Amino acid sequence: MSTQAIGASTLQKHPGPPLWLLAILYTVLFLAGLYPVTTMAGAVHWPGPWESASVIVPYFQTHYAAVLTCIFLQLGATICLGLFCAATVSRLLFLRVRAAGPFIALFGGFLTVFDGIAAGMIVWTMIHPDVAANPSVLVGLYFLSYAFGGPGFSIPMGLLIAGVSISAGLMKLLPKWIVIFGLVLAVAGELSWLHLVIPGLLFLVPLVRFPGFVWLIAVGFALPRDRASNAELAAA
């Protein structure tokens, strides 16, 4: 038997779901959830945090179906992100990454998921008729949901991206462009913390979210699934 055949026969495959599939599901579900609440579906779109109460309140009082569809799809997307995070950290540990990076990624990823679910559940509460009929309560819940779904997304997402990029980059498990791209997104995510005191930095939140889709899918395809067996390493 050739050396190449022996090497191939001793490779171990990570027993986990395809990362690329989870990343694509997350992206598709999240973007599908945006459709009913953007101008693509009509003249009125989801109000931003810079809007006044006179804009925010009527929107959520009169767009129950669109908002419910949005949060339903995006909650599904958030679950896919959580599965991606867990499977990616498991993959890094399987590939013998022994640094703190995977656990930083796990912390950031699960915090991102928790905040995303919290944001969705708050919006689900907002659109109930008895709640939406009270403008002061509705506006308060709106900004709470934005806190969870805005900087509450981008800050911990930056930790997830940094943890994966640095640990995988040090072991050359990912192409350099994915690592550098990830580090740029991670820095943007952590800087979005400043948005809480500098409203003009709002752009950092979507800067992490939308290019983040590309990074997640790239990692899903590029991160190796196989490793050499312990016996092969010992022989080497």
N, C-alpha and C positions, 0 to 999 in steps of 0.2 A: 504494500500500500504506500502511495506517495506521501510526502510531507504535507502537501496541499490537502490531500484527502483526509489525513489524520487531523489537520487543523480544522477542517470543515466539520468533521464528525464530533469534535469536542466543543463546538460552540454551544452556548446556552442561550435560549431565547427568553426574554422577559415575559412572564405570564401576566399580561395586563391588556387593557383595551387599546386600540390604535389611537395615539395622541392626535394625529391629523384629523381623524373623524370627529373627536370631541371638540377640537378647535373650530372645525368647519360648522358643526352643529351650533356651537355658541355664537359664531358670527352670523349665521343665517337667521337663527331665531331672534337675535337682538335686532338686526336690521329689519326683519319682517315686523317686529313690534313697533318700530319707528314709523312705518308707513301710514297707519291710520291717524297719527297725531302730527303729521307734517303737512306742509303746503301741497305735497304730492296728492293727498287725499281730499283736499278742499282748501278754501281760502283762509281758514283759521287754523293756527298751529298751537302746539303746546306752549304755554307762556314761559318765558325765561325768568330767572330770579331778579332781573332788572325791571320787570314789569310792575305796574301798580296793582293794588288790590282790585281796582275797577276793571282790570283785564283778567286777572287770575280767577276771581270768584265766578264771573259768568261762564268762563270756559269750562270749569269743572262741574258747574251746575247743568250745563246743556250738552256735554259730550260724554255721557256715561258709557255708551257702547264702545266708542273709539278708545277711551282711556282704559277700559276694562280689557279690551283686546290687547292693547299695548303691554299692560303689566302681566297679563297671562303669558304672552309669548316671552317676555323678557325674564320672568321668573324661571321659565324653562331654560332659557339661555344661561341664567346664573347657576343652575344646577349642573349644566354641562361644564361651566367654568370650574366649579368645585371638583368635579370628576377629573378634569384635565389637570388641575393642581395636584390632586392626590396621586394620580397615575404618573405624572412627571417626576414628582419627588421619589416615588417608589422606583421609577426607572433610574434616576440618578444614583440612588443607594445601590441598586442592582449592578450598576456600572462601576461600583466601588468608589464613589465619591465620598470621602471621609471628612469633608470640611463642614463648616456651619451653614454654608449656602443653602442646601436643600431644606433645612429646618427654618431658615429665614423665609424662603419661598413658601413653605407650608403655612407659616404664620400669616404672611401677607395674603396668600391666596384665600385662606379660610376667612380672614377678616374682610376681604373684598366681597366674598360670597355672603357673609352675615349682613354686611351693610346693604348689599343689593337686595336681599330678601326683605330686610327691614324697610327699605325705601318703597318697595313694591307693596308691602302690606299696609304701610301708612297711606299710600295713594288709594289702595282698595277701600280703606276706611273713609277717606275724604269724599269719595264719590257716592256714598250712601246718602239718600235724600235727606234724612234727618240731620246728618252732619253737614252736608253741603248747604243746607238752609241757614246755617249760622256762619256768616262771613268771617267773623274774627277767628273762630275755631278752624275754619277751612284754610285761611291764610297761614295760621300758625302751623298746621299740619303740612301745608305745602312747603314751607321753608325747612321743616324738619326732614321731610322726604328728600329735599334737595341736598341737605347736609349729608345724609347717608348716601345718596346716589351720585353726588357731585364729587367734592373733595373726599368724601367717605369712600368713594371708589378709587380715585386716582392715587391717593397717598398709599394705601396698602397694596394696590396693584403695582406700584413702583417697587415695593419690596419683593413681590413675587417675581417680577421681571429681573430685578437685580440679583436675587438669590440664584435663579437658574442661569443667568448669563455669566456671572462671575465664576460659579463652581464648574459649569460646563466648559467655559472658556479656558480656565486654568488647566483642565485635563484634555483640552483640544477635542472635545466631544461635539462641538458645533462649529460651523464655518465662522471665520472672523467677522464677516459682515453682519451676521445675526447677533453675535456678541456685542459688537459696537452699536448696532441699532438698538439692542436691548438696553445698553447702558445709557444711551441718550434718552430713551423713554423713561428709564428708572429715575434719572435726574429730574426730568420734567415732572414726574409723579411726586417726588418729594418736594420740589419747589411749589407744587400746587397747594401745599400747606399754607403758603403765604397768601393765597387767595382769601382766606378767612379774614385777613386784615387789609388786603389790597384787592378790592373787587376787580380791578383792571386785569388781574392775572387769571381771570376766568378761562381764557383760551387754553390754559395748560390742561384743563380737565379733558376736553375733547382731543387735545393733542396726544394724550395718553391712550384714550379709548379707541379712537379709530385707527391710527397706525398700529395700535396694539393688536388688532385683529390680524394684521399681516405678520407680526412677530410671532403670535401664537401658532398660526398655521405653519409658518416656516420651521419653528421648533418641532412641531408635530411631525413634520416630514423628515427633518434632518437629524434629530437625536437618535443615536444608534439603539437598536433593540436587542442586539446580540452582544455577548461577551465571551472571552475565553474561559474555559473551565478552570477550576482550581488546580486540577492535575496538570493541565497544560502550562499554567503559570509556574508551578513547582518545577516542571521539567526544564523550563526556560531559565 
